[in-house]
Amino acid sequence: MATRKRRGRARRGTGSVVQRDDRFKAQIDLGLRPDGTRNRRSRTFSSRKDAEEWLADMRRRTEELTSGAADQRLADYLRWWIEHEAPKGKPGRAPLAATTISGYRSNIERHIIPALGHRKVGELTVAELDRFANAKLKEGLAPSTVNRFRETLRSALNTAVRQDRLLRNVARYGGGVGVEAPPVDRFTDDELGRILAAASDEHFYPVILLLARTGLRAGEACGLRWRDVTLAGERPRLSVVWQLDKWGGLVRPKSPTARRTIPLRLEVVEALEQWRARQTTWADRLGDEWGNEHDLVFTTRSGGPVWTRNVSRVFTKVQQAVGINHGSLKTLRSTVATQLAEAGVHPRKAQAFLGHADMTTTMKYYTAAGDLGEVANLLPDLT
């Protein structure tokens, strides 16, 4: 009598599929966690094929995380990193914003891989990264842009070092170029007054006024919801909870400090009340076709989100109309930072008002030195 051959036990890490009634349970042992406990994963599927595909994907990911990165082609490693690791962000921090991931992907596909993608990760040298940076400068790219390529590569290789898959991150030492920080630009009080006066007849005037008097980021203003704004009472204010990304989606701000509540000036309150009345008229006219599903403060006449690039175009047109040939929509933010500094506001309060993660950012990149003419008279008399 023929005997049925007993199936051997699956090797640890390969996983197994067990049928239970009309469902298929896939399970796999991925070894030990850092705390010594077993890292077992399982998931149930309606078909064996789906269960086996899930197991194969788990095995592939585990192999990628445990195998050395030094022998991988840089192109393969970077594409794996941008898909699976980059979105997680740094340990202990919030996941990266979609705009940041988009910038990383552009740097990788358009610049790093065409020049260095054929090289093995472990064979990269500091001198090679320096040559890459110099070549990009000769192509006419700005030093700050070249440094962003280096930061992308450094972040990617840091992941491999942190996972014990690579001993040394050469992008910590090579690929950077010296760049002098440009002076902080700001609008004078006269220039800002002329800009706001010329913008008062524009459709996006309330957005521009809000940016000019609060220092909000453009995406934060365009992602503002009515439920996060209080116009009545003794302390009108708004809370930054979401921001609009360049694809029209609502996303969380990059850092926890960007989520903040700030007071509003009376002129801003009046402009927002008038805007809400106009918006109500548009909504009543369109009825069910009104498209403001997120209850956004700033919308088009049909209820769609306001794109920051469209606000920027209007702002540039206004600048040209009044003959101001410097600055941009972002300069409104540095103007507010400088006004706060000149008014004697403590840098820590200015940082909280603007939503920066670090006070150094507020002072170094957003606060202009201003007029130094009166500083000499502030020194004490010694005779």
C-alpha positions in Angstrom: 0.0 0.0 0.0 1.4 3.3 -1.1 1.9 5.8 1.7 1.4 9.5 1.3 4.6 11.4 1.6 4.5 13.6 4.6 5.0 17.3 3.9 8.1 18.7 5.5 7.9 21.7 7.8 8.4 25.0 6.0 11.7 26.7 6.6 11.4 29.7 8.9 10.9 32.9 6.9 9.3 31.3 3.9 5.8 31.4 5.3 2.8 29.1 4.8 -0.8 29.2 3.5 -3.5 27.4 5.4 -7.1 27.0 4.1 -9.9 27.5 6.6 -13.3 27.0 5.1 -13.4 29.2 2.0 -10.6 31.5 3.2 -6.8 31.2 3.0 -4.6 32.4 5.9 -1.1 33.4 5.0 1.4 33.6 7.9 5.1 34.2 8.1 7.8 34.4 10.8 10.2 37.3 10.2 12.6 36.5 13.0 13.2 38.4 16.2 12.3 42.0 17.0 14.9 44.3 18.8 13.1 43.5 22.1 13.5 39.8 21.6 9.9 38.9 20.7 9.0 37.0 17.6 7.9 39.1 14.6 5.0 37.1 13.1 2.7 38.4 10.5 -0.5 36.9 9.2 -3.3 37.9 6.8 -6.4 36.2 5.4 -7.4 36.3 1.8 -10.3 35.0 -0.4 -8.0 33.1 -2.7 -4.7 31.1 -2.4 -3.2 33.1 -5.2 -3.6 36.4 -3.3 -2.2 34.8 -0.1 0.9 33.5 -1.9 1.5 36.9 -3.6 1.4 38.5 -0.2 3.9 36.0 1.2 6.2 36.6 -1.8 6.0 40.4 -1.2 6.7 40.0 2.5 9.7 37.7 1.8 11.0 40.2 -0.8 10.8 43.1 1.7 12.4 41.1 4.4 15.3 40.2 2.2 15.8 43.8 1.1 15.9 44.9 4.8 18.4 42.2 5.9 20.7 42.0 2.8 23.6 44.4 2.5 23.1 47.5 0.4 26.7 47.8 -0.7 26.4 45.4 -3.6 23.2 46.9 -4.9 23.1 49.2 -7.9 22.4 52.7 -6.6 19.5 53.0 -9.0 17.8 49.9 -7.6 18.4 51.0 -4.0 17.1 54.6 -4.5 14.0 53.4 -6.2 13.3 50.9 -3.4 14.0 53.6 -0.8 11.7 56.2 -2.4 8.8 53.7 -2.5 9.1 52.0 0.8 11.3 53.9 3.3 11.3 57.6 2.4 7.5 58.2 3.1 8.0 57.0 6.7 10.3 60.0 7.5 13.0 60.0 10.1 12.5 57.9 13.2 10.4 59.7 15.8 9.2 62.3 13.3 6.1 62.7 11.3 5.8 61.0 7.8 7.2 63.2 5.0 4.8 65.4 3.1 3.8 64.4 -0.5 5.6 67.5 -1.8 8.8 66.4 -0.2 8.5 62.9 -1.6 7.9 64.4 -5.0 11.0 66.5 -4.8 13.1 63.5 -3.7 11.7 61.5 -6.6 12.5 64.3 -9.1 16.1 64.6 -7.8 16.6 60.8 -8.0 15.1 60.2 -11.5 16.3 63.3 -13.3 19.7 63.8 -11.8 21.2 61.2 -9.5 20.3 58.0 -11.3 21.3 59.2 -14.8 24.8 60.2 -13.5 25.4 57.6 -10.7 22.7 55.0 -10.9 25.0 52.3 -12.6 27.4 52.4 -9.6 27.2 50.0 -6.7 26.3 51.7 -3.4 29.4 50.4 -1.7 31.7 51.7 -4.4 30.6 55.3 -4.3 33.4 57.7 -3.2 33.5 61.2 -1.8 35.6 62.3 -4.8 33.0 60.9 -7.2 30.2 62.8 -5.4 32.2 66.0 -5.6 32.7 65.5 -9.3 29.0 65.0 -9.7 28.3 68.2 -7.9 30.8 70.2 -9.9 29.3 68.8 -13.2 25.9 70.0 -12.1 27.2 73.5 -11.3 28.7 73.6 -14.9 25.3 72.7 -16.2 24.1 76.0 -14.8 22.2 74.7 -11.7 22.2 76.8 -8.6 24.4 75.7 -5.6 21.3 75.4 -3.4 19.8 73.0 -6.0 23.0 70.9 -6.1 23.0 70.7 -2.3 19.4 69.3 -2.5 20.7 66.4 -4.6 23.2 65.7 -1.9 20.6 65.9 0.9 18.4 63.4 -1.0 21.3 61.0 -1.4 22.4 61.4 2.2 18.8 60.7 3.5 18.6 57.6 1.4 22.0 56.2 2.5 21.3 57.1 6.1 18.4 54.6 6.0 20.8 51.8 5.0 23.3 52.8 7.7 20.5 52.9 10.3 19.4 49.4 9.2 22.9 48.0 9.5 23.0 47.4 5.8 25.8 49.9 5.0 28.8 50.9 7.1 29.5 54.4 5.8 27.4 57.1 4.2 29.7 58.9 1.7 27.1 61.6 1.1 27.8 62.9 4.6 31.2 64.1 3.3 30.9 64.6 -0.5 28.6 66.1 -3.0 28.0 69.4 -1.2 29.0 72.9 -2.5 29.5 76.1 -0.7 26.6 78.6 -0.9 26.2 82.0 0.7 22.8 82.5 2.2 21.1 85.4 0.3 20.0 88.4 2.4 16.5 88.2 3.7 14.1 90.2 1.5 11.2 92.1 2.9 8.7 94.8 1.8 8.9 98.2 3.5 5.8 99.5 5.1 5.3 101.9 2.2 5.7 99.1 -0.4 3.3 96.8 1.5 0.7 99.5 1.7 0.9 100.1 -2.0 0.6 96.4 -2.7 -2.5 95.9 -0.6 -4.1 99.1 -2.0 -3.6 97.9 -5.5 -4.8 94.3 -4.6 -8.0 95.5 -3.0 -10.0 95.0 -6.2 -8.6 91.6 -7.0 -10.6 88.4 -6.4 -7.9 87.0 -4.2 -7.4 90.1 -2.1 -8.6 88.5 1.2 -5.9 85.8 0.7 -3.2 88.3 0.1 -4.3 90.4 3.0 -4.3 87.4 5.3 -0.8 86.4 4.3 0.4 90.0 4.7 -1.0 90.4 8.2 -0.4 86.9 9.7 2.7 85.5 7.9 0.9 82.3 7.1 2.3 80.0 4.4 0.3 80.2 1.2 -0.7 76.5 1.5 -1.9 77.1 5.1 -4.1 80.0 4.0 -5.6 78.0 1.1 -6.2 75.0 3.3 -8.0 77.0 6.0 -11.5 75.8 6.9 -14.3 77.9 8.3 -14.5 75.6 11.4 -10.9 76.7 12.3 -11.7 80.4 12.2 -13.4 82.5 14.9 -14.4 85.9 13.8 -16.8 86.8 16.6 -15.9 87.7 20.1 -13.1 89.7 21.7 -10.4 87.5 20.4 -10.8 86.7 16.7 -8.3 84.0 15.7 -7.6 81.1 13.4 -6.1 77.7 13.9 -3.7 76.1 11.4 -4.7 72.5 11.1 -4.3 71.6 7.4 -2.6 73.0 4.4 -3.4 72.6 0.7 -0.7 70.9 -1.3 0.1 71.6 -4.9 -2.2 68.8 -6.1 -5.2 70.3 -4.3 -5.3 67.9 -1.4 -5.5 68.7 2.3 -2.5 67.5 4.2 -1.1 67.9 7.7 1.6 70.6 8.2 5.2 69.3 8.0 6.0 69.8 11.7 3.9 69.8 14.9 4.9 73.5 15.6 3.2 74.5 12.3 -0.2 73.5 14.0 -0.9 76.7 15.9 -3.5 79.3 16.8 -2.8 83.0 16.0 -4.9 86.2 16.6 -6.4 88.2 13.8 -6.3 92.0 13.2 -9.6 93.8 12.8 -8.9 94.6 9.1 -8.5 90.9 8.4 -11.7 90.0 10.3 -13.7 92.5 8.2 -12.2 91.2 5.0 -13.0 87.6 5.9 -16.6 88.5 6.9 -17.1 90.2 3.5 -15.6 87.2 1.8 -17.9 84.8 3.6 -20.9 86.8 2.5 -19.8 86.6 -1.1 -19.1 82.9 -0.8 -22.6 82.3 0.6 -24.0 84.0 -2.4 -22.1 81.7 -4.8 -23.2 78.7 -2.9 -26.9 79.7 -2.9 -26.7 80.4 -6.6 -25.2 77.0 -7.5 -27.2 74.9 -5.0 -26.3 71.2 -5.2 -23.5 72.0 -7.7 -21.6 73.9 -5.1 -18.3 72.0 -4.7 -16.8 73.1 -1.3 -16.7 69.6 0.3 -14.0 70.6 2.9 -15.7 73.8 3.9 -12.6 75.8 2.8 -12.5 79.5 3.6 -11.0 80.4 0.2 -12.6 78.9 -2.9 -13.3 79.6 -6.5 -16.8 80.8 -7.5 -17.7 77.2 -8.1 -16.5 76.0 -4.7 -13.2 74.5 -5.8 -9.9 75.0 -3.9 -7.8 78.1 -4.6 -4.5 77.1 -6.1 -1.5 78.9 -4.5 0.1 79.4 -7.9 -3.0 81.4 -9.0 -2.7 83.6 -6.0 1.0 84.0 -6.8 0.2 85.1 -10.3 -2.2 87.8 -9.1 0.4 89.0 -6.6 3.0 89.3 -9.3 0.6 91.3 -11.4 -0.1 93.7 -8.5 3.6 94.1 -7.9 4.2 95.1 -11.5 1.3 97.5 -11.4 2.8 99.5 -8.5 6.4 99.2 -9.7 7.9 96.9 -7.1 10.4 94.6 -8.8 11.6 92.5 -5.9 10.1 89.9 -3.6 7.3 87.4 -4.1 4.3 86.0 -2.3 6.6 84.3 0.2 8.2 87.7 1.0 5.0 88.6 2.9 6.1 86.0 5.4 9.6 87.4 5.9 8.0 90.9 6.1 5.8 89.8 9.0 8.8 88.2 10.7 10.8 91.4 10.4 7.9 93.6 11.6 7.6 91.4 14.7 11.4 91.7 15.4 11.3 95.5 14.9 8.4 95.7 17.3 10.5 94.0 20.0 8.6 90.7 20.0 10.7 88.0 21.6 12.1 85.6 19.0 10.4 82.6 20.7 7.0 84.3 20.3 7.8 85.1 16.7 8.8 81.5 16.1 5.5 80.3 17.5 3.5 82.9 15.5 5.1 81.8 12.3 5.0 78.1 13.1 8.7 77.3 12.6 10.2 74.2 14.2 13.4 76.1 15.2 13.9 79.7 16.3 17.1 79.8 14.2 14.9 79.5 11.1 12.9 82.5 12.1 15.9 84.7 12.8 18.3 83.6 10.1 16.0 83.0 7.1 13.0 85.2 7.7 14.1 88.3 9.7 15.8 91.1 7.8 18.3 93.3 9.6 16.4 96.5 8.6 17.7 100.0 9.1 20.7 100.2 11.4 20.8 104.0 11.5 19.4 104.3 15.0 21.5 101.6 16.5 24.5 103.8 17.3 22.4 106.1 19.4 21.3 103.1 21.6 24.9 102.6 22.9 25.5 104.2 26.4 27.3 107.4 26.9 30.7 106.8 28.5 31.6 110.4 29.4 
